[in-house]
Amino acid sequence: MNVPGLVFGGIAIGIVFLYGSVGEIITEKSGHLNLGIPGIMCMGTAGGMFGVSNYMGMLSNTKSASLLLILLFGIVFAFLFAAVGGAIYALLTVSFKANQNVVGLAVTTFGAGFAQFFIKKFVTTKFLSRASKIVRNFINFEIKSSFGVPIKYQYGVLSCLAIILALACALFFKKTKKGLHLRAIGENPATADAVGINVNLYKYIAIIVGSGIAGLGGLYYVVEYNNGTFDNVLTIQAFGWLAVALVIFTMWRSDFAIFGSFVFGMLYVFNGNLTGTSSLATQELIKLLPYVMTIIVLIITSIFGSKNVQPPASLGLNYFREDR
Amino acid sequence: MNNNVKSVREPLFHISKRGDVSLKRQILTRVIAVAAGLILGSIVCTIAYGSSPFDFLYYLVEGNFKPFDNFWEMIKKTALLLMIGLALIPAFKMKYWNLGGNGQILMGGLITIICMINLGDTVPDGVVWMIMLLAAMLVGAIWAVIPALFKAFFKTNETLFTLMMNYIAVGLVAYAIKKIGGKESTGTIGVVQSGQLPELGHSVVLILIFAIIITLFITFYIKSSKHGYEVSLVGDSENTARYGGINVKKTIIRTLILSGAICGIVGFLLAGSINHTIVTEETMANSGFTAFTAIIVVWIAHNNPLATIGVSFGVIFINNGMMRVQSSLSITEKTVPDMIIGIMYLIIIACEFFITFRIKFNKKKNETIKTVEEVK
């Protein structure tokens, strides 16, 4: 077992889940279960790649690319594209009151299809590996693996940003008045409405911002984690579903999600760090451990948990003021 | 004295629920939505690939009829999607969000394949088929009833639970594939020759038989049986149901056993009659009839079994047609069909709003109310 590889590799991939789940937590706290997150993360990927490659394309010499501008272009475009996906979801569920699961699945279908199409058609991928080198070069260290070879680990600004966002999100819900309002809406929108909180406005903002943050996960995966290469939307989609699972696993707490994402990440890279030859079949079983753990958490919290660890009470239910 | 002038503006519009919606209006709105979706799809193709909009529509239709095998393919896929939809209807009527159809189908398919491999040549075919069917129904039901039990006794959130069960099923299938076909390490089982279901003249026949039986059964079950009544009562209000003497827990568990068993049958047909092998979900998703699609279908059909037939047909028609559009316009991105189908879903979902709700625009009147606060 290659322990450093497991830990540091796990953290690196875990950041993708962290972005996704922080976004989903913000959305779910407003009472909307967004199953469109996998598709929205794909859209974020498309936007991020578009932004970064366009910036690199504008330069005469890609060596002079500045870290700050790469990040700016990447983050702005990834956020925008993902936010558009979120806005579609929000329009249909908040204003049009369509069923959240149905809209979510439709957004995932659309988002994944759109992202693959858009990337193939409008993104020049040749500059991305160069951009990736610049982004990754933030925290550098080398550790001897159990195989005896030193392996270089790199974490970029986007990794740090994910953790900062997760902590900020936790603080927002715990300490601020706006966070309290949002939680109130997720628990009981009618009561929140009666107190004078603008329920629909909060829901829109929560869903759009949450989707935007989830979209950054796609940017992180391609530009920082994967050296600027993109293979398939199916990979990103799988990360999206893991992020949805992670929200339940961490009981709607974004500060817990930091550690949760590392655990999921380690399970994800577990097979690659095995020294002994384990059978291919057993490796498949290890891959489904995150889901089993999520179910166990879901069951335990529903049987024994206090009110703090339950899903938001009106999760999945749309709010229409005139309904009784 | 202090004069406060406050301007109270009425909101631009307000939304209210329609009472009875005439059938004409329902049909008209949906037709407009589908037409809008098609036009938008053709516009996207025109902009992206420079084809004429009529090419898009032409290939869309042609893909379902030419060559004639495509027509049978369409019928077959429609029947399968319909069956998955029918399996979900009782659960959805109860407002139980069974998102686990994919997992239930996969597990049903897996057990079918295992039966085919192990019993195929040792036991007479008829017996194997019966065992396959029963085993698939049983396993599908088990996969559905696990979340249902927790929902009934501990109120565990079933949406999230069933969603996770899908991935566990995918993992188990991947495990089984490696375990069974491991030595060749091709990652697939290959076509299982023994214990295949009979063709009955054409591969579509058996599937149609099952689809018709299940349609009749579910229509009867929902509309005229006592169970169906209990299901919709639990869906409308659990408390009312309990007050009326209905055992809510029993109803949830019973309904999900039914739902899972039908999903199991779909898995049985997929594995035993169509694919003769099992693949993990990723490959299945590309063939356009997953339980996720069925969820959207059933919702658009408002849990009505007969409407589900029509919507399934429409979805498969566009799905098959888009494949032809893609190949004929030499579109290299395989996901363009997904994108356009996604757009159509979203438009149709949006149109449901205009069927159930009415938007009333308020007349423009900015009433200026003067309030005079008296100061002592």
Interface residues (C-beta under 8 A of the other chain):
Chain A: L33 L35 G39 I88 L91 L92 S95 F96 K97 A98 N99 N101 V102 V103 L105 A106 V107 T108 T109 F110 G111 A112 G113 F114 A115 Q116 F117 K120 K121 V233 L234 W241 V244 A245 I248 S279 L280 A281 T282 Q283 E284 L285 K287 L288 Y291 V292 T294 I295 L298 I299 S302 I303 P311 L315 G316 F320 E322
Chain B: I15 S16 K17 A48 W97 L99 F150 F154 K155 T156 N157 T159 L160 F161 L163 M164 M165 Y167 I168 V170 G171 L172 A174 Y175 K178 K179 G182 S185 E282 F292 I295 I296 W299 T332 E333 K334 T335 V336 P337 D338 M339 I340 I341 G342 I343 Y345 L346 I349 A350 E352 F353 T356 F357
